[in-house]
């Protein structure tokens, strides 16, 4: 969660032949195409930034927040994932479609077979049983309303993994079942994820030719397996879904043609529309207009699959959120209540929760509500749980926030974000020694981020009044992060409450170096007054 990463809280307060397109020809043009796409994306972002909708967000009332928290806390205590999702409250004042939300709860909590089960069966030479489970899931997906997308969802849950362990398992499955369309489609999916991992997440300008080359080779392997899968079963929608995603990393035209073929087979398939919507985003060579066209096309089939209603919010949410933003760049709060009045998928909800958390200084709990809703449908969405932990601590739910922090640490004991979030919850309890311990662990795990040290200093100054520790902490911040203001603010805070020689000089230094920082204007005004009055000279 580098985009939000804790510092924002303190600064302001200081406070192949591929569907007719030769993969070989595509690969020759990969580097040029990626660089050109990067430039198009930058140009589009600049244009869009000038026209982003700055509609003022409507806050939730205190009564709405209280009612939502009570219902959400009750639902959160339910162990069964489906019943928890169904019992969870919708956002206050919203008009979410009951049929869509029930379908989404079923969709997000179902799987035909777990990776553990699949591993056991294949390791014991029972790939035929895996194929039967997959065939049953495909049949149920096509015939049972509560099983919409069952096979598609199983592929998402089981095969989005680039690990060597899964690759070995899938290769064994293909050997045991050489005529299994499911095995080849699953293998193709894993190759697509591996291709994305090989490329990395940097911009095109910062991605090497070797990385692009590795991605291209893996996408070719994916296409080979997808082609074999569709030769065995041309109606297998997970294969088309994987090919659409391959198009986001490779050839846009490849992805569009895969979507057309897949939707010809199943015109109301939610998974295909979700991948097509992603492919249509400006960052992948599409446009807001294309996203809107995908949503319109999907809405024509809502009567067949109410899940498709979720796509209606994607284009406006993408635009309001600034697209594929570092969410720190969004310095206003969109009117999410209007955007998400009918329904939304977990990804736009998660992004909205993060942006609202950063920019909602009114206490209206938009970040809390939308992070909680994202977790309703995607309980493993770590960034949303981090956001929810901070928001619960801010809104008087310290014990619940601590429980969320405990879950984060248990899920990933090597995550600095997890310890940071739990530290904030422990502050709210308040349990300052434990909070300090978590902040120290966070800094040990990620010494490039000043946030834990800042929080330690804030506790030392404002909570425990341990001036010597606060002074040492300020020195450490200044030494490690000399261009940041927080160390100087902590030093000045100590000097103000425990007058020491050097306060005036430190104030002059702070004003000389940070007066133009828009995030420090409150501190600048106060320090300027102290310096003018000659205090503690």
N, C-alpha and C positions, 0 to 999 in steps of 0.2 A: 504494500500500500504506500509506495514511495510518493505518490502524488499528493497524499494527504499528510503523511508522516508527521504526526505529532507536533512539529515545529509551528504549524499554523495556529495551534491552540494558544501558544504563549506569546507569539510575536505581537498580535494586536492588543494583547492585554498586558504584557510584560511584567511588564505586563505579559514419343510413342505415336502410331496412328491413333488419334484420340478424337472420336466422334467426327472424323473427317479432317482433323487438323494434325499434321505430322508433328509428333513430339520432338523429333530431331530438329525440325525447322524452328519450333518454338524455343528449344533449348539454346540454339545459336543466338537468338535474340533476347535471351532472358535478362542479361545484365542491362542492355540498353532499355528494354521495356520497363524493368524495375526502376531505373533511374528516371525515365520519363514519367512513369506513374508517380514517383516521389515528387517530381516538380509539379505535376498536375494537382496532386494532393495539397502541396504547399500553397499553390495559387488559389485553389478552391477554398482552403481554410482561411486565407487572407480575405477573400471576397465574403465568405460567410461570416467572419468575425465582425464585419462592418454592418451586418444586417441581422444579427441574432435578436430574437424576440426578448425584450426586457420587460415582459409583462410582470407586474408585481405579484409576488407570491401571496396567496391568501393563507393566513395562519390558522392553525387549529386552535379552538378555544380551550381554556383550562378544563372545562367540563368534558369536552370531547377527548382530550388527552387522558383524563382520569378514567373515563369509561373504557377507552381503548386499552390502557395498561391493565386494568382489572381483567378484561376478557382475554387479552393476550397472555397474561401470566397464568390464568386458569388453563388455557389451551396448551401452553408450553409444558405443563406438568403431565400431559398425556404421552404415554410411551409409544403407542401405535402410531407410526408416521402418517398413515392415511387419515386416521381419526383426528390426529393433531391438526393436520392441514385443514380438514373440513370444519373443525371447531374454531379455528383461528378467526378473529374478527377482520372484516374488510376495513380499509381506511375510513375514518370518520367522514360522514357526509357524502361518501361515494355511491355510485350506482352500478357496482360490479354485477355482471351477469351471473346469476346463480348457476346456470347450466355450464357456462364456461369455467367457472372456478371449480365446480365439482369435477369436471373433466380434467382440469389441470392438476388437481390434487391426485386423481387416479393416475394420470400420466407420469407425474414426477415421483411417485412412490412405488412404481411397478418395475419388475424385471423378471424375465423368463428364467434366467439362470445366473447365478453369481459367478464371479471369477474363481472363487474357491471351489465351487461345485464343478465348473468346467475343467479346472486343473486336475481335480481328482479323477474325473471320468477319462480324460485324455491320457493321463499318466498310467491309467490302468487299461489302456487300449479299448475304451468304450466310446470312441468318437461317434459311433452310430447312435448312441443315446443322446449325445449333444445335438446331432442333426435332428433327431426326433423332437427334442425340446424346442428347437428353433422352428421346426415346421409347425408344431402346435401353436407357438406364439404367433406365427404369421397367419394361421387360420383364425385364431382368436382376434387378432388385430383387425381382420377383415369382416368379422361376423358379430363381435360382441361390443356394444357401446362402451362398457366400462373398461375395455381392453384396447381402446384406441391407441395406436402407436406403440403397442407392447414390444414388438420386435425391434422397431426403430429405437426405442428407448433402451432396450437391452444392449444394442450395439454402442450407444452413447456411453452407457455405464461401464461396459466391459472392455471395450477395445480402443479407447482413446488413451493410449499408453505407448510410449516409445522404448520401454525397457527391454533389455535382452531376454528377461524371463518370459515376457509375453510373446516376443518374437519366436523363441524356441517352442513355446506351446502351440502357437498358430501354425508353425511349420510342421510340427508333429500331427496336428489335426489334418492338415492338407495331405500328409503322407498316408494317414489312416483312412481318410475319406477323399480320394482323388476326384470324385464326382460330386463333391459337396459345394453347391453355390454359396452356402452360408460361410464355409471355411475360407473360400477365396475372397468373399466380400469383407469378412472380418480382417483378413490379412491385409487387404487393400487399405482399410481404415487405419490400421496401425502404421502402415507405411506413410500415409498422409501426415499423421501426427509426428512421425519421425522426421519427415521432410521439414515440417515447421520447426522442430527442435534444431535440426541441422542448420537451417537458415538463421535462427536467432531472432530476437525481437527488435534489433536496432533498425534504424531507417536504412533505406536502400543505399544512401551515400556511405554509410558506415559498415556495410556488409561486404565481405570480400568475395572475389570471384570463386574461391574454393568453397565458400559457404553456399553460394548460388549453385555451383556445380554439384555439390552433395545433395542439395535439395532436389535438383533436377533428376538426378539418378534415382533417388527414392520415389519421386513422383512417377517416374517411368515404371518402377516395380509395382507401385500402386495401380497404375493403369493396366498393367499386364494382368494383375489379379482381378480387378474389376471386370475386365473384358471376359475373363474366364468365367466369372460368376454369372454375368449376364448371358453368356452363351449357354450356360446350363439352365438359367431361369431368368428370362428377360423381364419378369414382373417383380424382381427383388428390389424393393425400394431402398433398403440400406445401402446397396451398391451405388445407386444414383446419388444418394445423399453424400456419400463419401467422395464421389466424383465432383460434385458441386463444391465441396470444401477444398478439394485439390485445386479447383479453379481460382480460389482466393489467393493461393500461394504461387500458382503458375499462370496458366492461360485463362483469362477472363472468358473468352469465347468457349473454351472447353467446358467451363462451369455452366454457362448459359445453355449450351446444347444438352448437357447432362440433365439440367432442370427440365428442359422441354420434353426430353424423352421420358423422364420419370413421371412428370405430371400428366403425360399422355396415358401412362399406365394407371396412375392413381391421382385424379384431378383434385382431390381434397386432402392430400397427405400433408399433415402438419410439419413433420420433420423436413420434408423437401422445401416447403415454403420458408421455414426458418433459415435453412442454409442459403436459399435464394435471396432472402432478405439481407443476410450478411454479405453475400457476394455483391449485392447492389449498393452497398454503402460507398460513399465517396472515397474512403481510404483504400478501397479495393478496385477503384476504377469505375464505380457506378456514380450515382447522383441521388440527391433527395427526391427528384422526380421519379427516378427508377424505383426507389423504395416505396414511394406512394403508389406507383403502378402495381408493384407486387402486392401491397396491402389491398388495393382495390380488387385485384384478381382473386385474392384469397377470400375476401368478404362474400364473393358470389357463392362460396361453398360452405358458409357457416352453418347452414341448416344440416349439412352432412357431417360436419365436425365443428362443434362450438369452440374448439381450441383456436381456430383461425381468427376469432375475434381479437385475440391477444396482439396480433400483428398490426392492428390499426394504430396503435400508439407508437410504433417503432420509429417511423420517420419524424414525427414532431418531437419525440424525445431525443432522437439523435441530433436534431437541429438545436434544440434548447440546451442540450448538454455540451454543445461544441464538438460533436462528433467523437473521434477517437482522441479525446483530450487527455493531457495531464490535468486532472481536475482542479489543480491549483490555479490554472489559468482562468477558470470561471469565477468571476468576482461579483456575481449577482445571483439571485435566487429565482429560477423560473417558476411559473405558476403550475407546479406539479399537480395540484388538486384538479385543475382543469384538464391537464394532459392525461392523467390516469383516472379520470372519472368513470370510464366504462370497464377498464381492465388493463393489465399490462403483464408482460412476462418478467421473469426474475432479473434478467440482465439490465433492462432500463430502470427497474426498481432499485437495483443495487447501486447503479451509477447515481441515480437521484438521491439516494440516501447519503452517499459520500459527499456529493456537492452541497446538499442541504446542511450536512454536518459542518462543513467548512464555513459556510456563508450565512447560516441562520443564527443571528445574534439576538433574535427577539424572544427566544425560548418557545417558539411555536411547535417544536418537536417534529418538524417535517423529516429530518434525518432519522429520528427514532422510528417513526411510522414506516417509512419506506425501506429502511434496513431490516426491520422486523418482517415486513411483507416479503422481501427477497428471501429471507431465511425460511419463511413459511414454505416456499416452493423449492428452495435449494439449501438444505441445512448444512451442507459442507462448504458454503460460500464464506470463506474465511474473512475476506475484507469486510463483508457485511456484518459478521459477528464482532469484528473489531469496532466498527462504527457503532453497533448497538451497545457494546460495552461502555463506550464513552458516553453515549446518549443516555443510557439508563443511569449512569453515575451523575450526569448533569441534571436529571429530572427526579432526583430523590429516591431512586431505586437502587441503593448501594449494594444490598445483599444480592439482588438479582444480577446486578452488574458483575459482582465478584464471581457468581456462578458461571456467567458467560466467560469471564477471564480464565476461570479454572478449566473450562472446556477447551479454550484456545491453547493453553499451556499443555494440557494432556494430549491434544491432537498433534502438537509440534513443539516439543521442548527446546528446539533449536531456533525458535522464532523470536527475534527481538520485539516484533510487533505484539506478540502474545503477552510478553512480560510487561511491555509498556502499557497495554490496555488494562491488564489486571492491576498494575501499579496504580493507575488512575482510579480504578474501582476501590482499591484498598484505601486510597486517600479519602474517598467519600465515606467509608465505613464509620469512623476513621480508624485505620490501623497503620500508623506512620512507619513503625519499624519494618513491617512487612512490605509496605509500599517502597521504602528505600531499598530494601533487598531486591525487589523485582526490578527497580530502575537500574541498580548496579548490574544485575544479570543482563538486562537489555543492552547496556553499554558495552559489557564484555563481549556480547555476541555481535554487536555492530558499533564499532568505535568511530565510524564515519558520521554518525548522526548525533547531533548535540542534545536532542530532546531529553534523554534520560538525565543527563547532567543538569540541564535547566530545571527539570522537575525536582531533582534532589536539592538544588539550591533554593527553589521556591519553598520547599518544605522546611529547610533549615532556617530561612529568613522569616517566613510568615506563620509557620505552625509550631515548630519546636524552639525557635529563637536560639539556635546553636550557631552563634555568630562566627566562631572560629572555623567551624566546618564550612559555613557558608562562604567565608572569605577564601578558604583554600579551594573551594569549588569554583568560585569566580575566577581565581587565578588559573585553574586548570582549563576552564572554558576559554579564557583569553589566550592562553598558550596554544591550545589545540585548534581554536577557531577564531583567529585574530581579526578576521573581517566581519564577524557577526557581532551584533550589538548585545546579545543576552548576557555575556560575561561582564561587560561594563555596567549593565543595568543591575545585575546582582551586586557588583562591587559598590555601586552608588547606594543601593538599598541598605547594605550593611553600614556604610559610612554615614548615612542619614540617621539611622537609629542608634548607631554606636560611633559617635564622631571620632574620626581618625584623621591624621595628617594626610593631605593629598586629595581630599574630597573636591576642592575647588579645581585642581588641575585635572582630575578625572572627569569632572563635569565639562570642562572646556574641551577636553579630548573627545568626549562623547558627542558634543554638539558639532565639533569640526568634522567628524566622520559620519555621523548618522542623521544629521538634521534633514537631509533630503529623502530619508526612508519613509515612504507613506505609511508603513505599518508602525512607526515609532513616534507618531506625532504627539500622542498624549504624554509619553515620557519626555519628548523634546521640550514641550511647553513647561513641564514641571521643572526639569533640570535648568532650563533657561532662566526661570524665575529664581531658582536657588543661586545660580551664578551671578545674576544681576543684583541680588540682595547681599551677595558676599558672605553667604552662610558658610560656616565651618571653614573659613579661610585659614 
